[in-house]
Amino acid sequence: MGLDAWLTLLQAAQQVSTRFWLDALKRCGSAEALVAEAPRLLAQHDVGAEALARLASPDAATIERWRAWLSRPDRSLITFGSRDYPARLAELRDAPLALWVEGRERALLASPQLAIVGSRSPTTDGSRTAEEFARYLSQRGLTITSGLATGIDGASHRGAVTMLGGTVAVLGGGLDVIFPRVHAALAAEIAAHGLLVSEYAPGVAPQKLFFPQRNRIIAGLSLGTLVVEATRRSGSLITARFAMDYGREVFAIPGSIHNPLARGCHHLIRQGAKLVEEAADILIELAPLLRDEGITLASVASAPATADEAPLTSDPSYQNLLKVLGFSPTPIADLSARANLTTAEVSSMLLLLELEGLVEALPGGRYSRLGKKN
Amino acid sequence: MGLDAWLTLLQAAQQVSTRFWLDALKRCGSAEALVAEAPRLLAQHDVGAEALARLASPDAATIERWRAWLSRPDRSLITFGSRDYPARLAELRDAPLALWVEGRERALLASPQLAIVGSRSPTTDGSRTAEEFARYLSQRGLTITSGLATGIDGASHRGAVTMLGGTVAVLGGGLDVIFPRVHAALAAEIAAHGLLVSEYAPGVAPQKLFFPQRNRIIAGLSLGTLVVEATRRSGSLITARFAMDYGREVFAIPGSIHNPLARGCHHLIRQGAKLVEEAADILIELAPLLRDEGITLASVASAPATADEAPLTSDPSYQNLLKVLGFSPTPIADLSARANLTTAEVSSMLLLLELEGLVEALPGGRYSRLGKKN
């Protein structure tokens, strides 16, 4: 299946941008053809000399190590253009050439995913919110994708790991080097129930500078990205930025203006991210997207409306006003007579009902009921 | 100055909508002409009989009481169409026919105003925020307009009452009936330093049903409305709704998703209200509006940028990258050479700088610096 050519390509590719190799791969059609064409292609490329040398004489020890790593049945290399390469990720102009994966649930890569990311040092509330949102959404069939960092990432994985939708962790280094170490047990649990994913080959140590690039994969795999708590400098804003660039949904949870961990979320909301108060808000937003793609979640159709205080319609006087109003345009004077209220009372009540989206003000001072938004 | 005609008109006007009288007043040109024309106008109007009777034989006792109330030099009646009637309020299709005012600072009605409104039962944080925002903005020359209610309204008045911009309280009843009673001392302080305003004549008891109508005046007097804390059922959402309808700015302060008093604000933000973290955000948003109207606040020009965590530019490696980047488009490879960093390092750093709005990604993988905002 061209594994030879792919491993040769990957051990040479590290010195030149992913984008270059991706474009070349698309042009050439296969890793084999690309390896054959490489001398000609790299001749026009500034930093191609080293890559060219490594294509001509591949590092046999590295390739041997990779083959050994891949020999376990729960591990594989998923290459760009192959059937298993996730379609949403393939859309990226800087899609990774290949993904190293480990875990029981390779199918999760193709499942509808929501990224949940945020601060490495969240508040207790923030952690709990991440875990609760992840559990709720995973129970309903969304896969929760994150970066295995401490804080929000870890809480999100934990909330989803044994649920219906499961969880995917995208690492910023080789899968044989779990970082942070404190998440070794969580990573093992994710491997057992979900999937560990990396663009970086086994043996590559995680580097701070890899993390922003890793974040594009988290955003790229997902229908949308939810940021739970983040300072203005948080790496999760990079994930959100990628999601925006890729035309995916961005969700952010607001917080107190005195909480520095809300500032990143507020920044995103000002840039157009959807303000989210409850996990159900996300299902409601994603529902049309999922329908367009023919994806049926466990219970998107029955997603509850957002809970709220008792509606106006629980008040008998408002109930009566709505009853006498009906769905055809009616002047206030008529309503006042029908409901036995003064016009001042009726107009105040209509104002509140309009605010709740239950009635519509029409030209000429007339009103009519609106259909209830599910 | 037509006071006779105005008092006659006002004692008759209470049974028919403000909008009717306002349209009639605009057509007739003056209160005198309107009183003369009224029999003909009201003949076509459903509920005109009682109003007509009161125009024909005005309630002398009421008018006498009003005259007595108006005899104090710190009180007046400001009628639609007069020089003192606030221009912004006159724009409303349902502008009040007249305002009863009491206080030392009648000029405040024409000053640039910001409405600050919110819950009657806010959190301690919410009250403090309202008071601090009001103080900060009033110190810089904005007048703070609110509804004298307990909670956010009261805190806003208190923050502004002795400051440069001062404060205006709009009541939902006659100015001789201060409601709530617990704010009697605050109302006296506002009368001494600022202005009390009502559409309702002296002697009219405040009514719950007047408050939504009163809210249109708060919104109508103001360049914008800030909602500090509010449930989804709060009357302050009505004020915000009016502000939106009148094409004024709406600002809302976010809060924890576990705080029911943030839900109204979040609802507004989802409807397009500007998310505000600091009082300075409001000055920054209003600055172009104020400039367009030729209004110079004490220090809009020197409004501080929003405070935030230490900027990336305080980091020497980022400083150096910005230095070698400059304002003309430069390829990453050149930057990598100039800054003595790998292309991977440079591209991660550029990503963060782009996120901060300090550099711009250009076609062909080139970058350039952006001018610092304001």
Chai-1 contact restraints between the chains, C-beta under 6 A:
chainA,res_idxA,chainB,res_idxB,connection_type,confidence,min_distance_angstrom,max_distance_angstrom,comment,restraint_id
A,D46,B,A333,contact,1.0,0.0,6.0,A-B,restraint_1
A,L209,B,A344,contact,1.0,0.0,6.0,A-B,restraint_2
A,L209,B,E345,contact,1.0,0.0,6.0,A-B,restraint_3
A,L209,B,S348,contact,1.0,0.0,6.0,A-B,restraint_4
A,P212,B,S348,contact,1.0,0.0,6.0,A-B,restraint_5
A,P212,B,L351,contact,1.0,0.0,6.0,A-B,restraint_6
A,T231,B,E309,contact,1.0,0.0,6.0,A-B,restraint_7
A,R232,B,D308,contact,1.0,0.0,6.0,A-B,restraint_8
A,R232,B,E309,contact,1.0,0.0,6.0,A-B,restraint_9
A,R233,B,E309,contact,1.0,0.0,6.0,A-B,restraint_10
A,L237,B,L355,contact,1.0,0.0,6.0,A-B,restraint_11
A,R241,B,L355,contact,1.0,0.0,6.0,A-B,restraint_12
A,I253,B,I257,contact,1.0,0.0,6.0,A-B,restraint_13
A,P254,B,P254,contact,1.0,0.0,6.0,A-B,restraint_14
A,G255,B,S256,contact,1.0,0.0,6.0,A-B,restraint_15
A,S256,B,G255,contact,1.0,0.0,6.0,A-B,restraint_16
A,S256,B,S256,contact,1.0,0.0,6.0,A-B,restraint_17
A,I257,B,I253,contact,1.0,0.0,6.0,A-B,restraint_18
A,I257,B,E277,contact,1.0,0.0,6.0,A-B,restraint_19
A,H266,B,L275,contact,1.0,0.0,6.0,A-B,restraint_20
A,H266,B,E277,contact,1.0,0.0,6.0,A-B,restraint_21
A,I269,B,L275,contact,1.0,0.0,6.0,A-B,restraint_22
A,R270,B,L275,contact,1.0,0.0,6.0,A-B,restraint_23
A,L275,B,H266,contact,1.0,0.0,6.0,A-B,restraint_24
A,L275,B,I269,contact,1.0,0.0,6.0,A-B,restraint_25
A,L275,B,R270,contact,1.0,0.0,6.0,A-B,restraint_26
A,E277,B,I257,contact,1.0,0.0,6.0,A-B,restraint_27
A,E277,B,H266,contact,1.0,0.0,6.0,A-B,restraint_28
A,D308,B,R232,contact,1.0,0.0,6.0,A-B,restraint_29
A,E309,B,R232,contact,1.0,0.0,6.0,A-B,restraint_30
A,E309,B,R233,contact,1.0,0.0,6.0,A-B,restraint_31
A,A333,B,D46,contact,1.0,0.0,6.0,A-B,restraint_32
A,A344,B,L209,contact,1.0,0.0,6.0,A-B,restraint_33
A,E345,B,L209,contact,1.0,0.0,6.0,A-B,restraint_34
A,S348,B,L209,contact,1.0,0.0,6.0,A-B,restraint_35
A,S348,B,P212,contact,1.0,0.0,6.0,A-B,restraint_36
A,L351,B,P212,contact,1.0,0.0,6.0,A-B,restraint_37
A,L355,B,L237,contact,1.0,0.0,6.0,A-B,restraint_38
A,L355,B,R241,contact,1.0,0.0,6.0,A-B,restraint_39
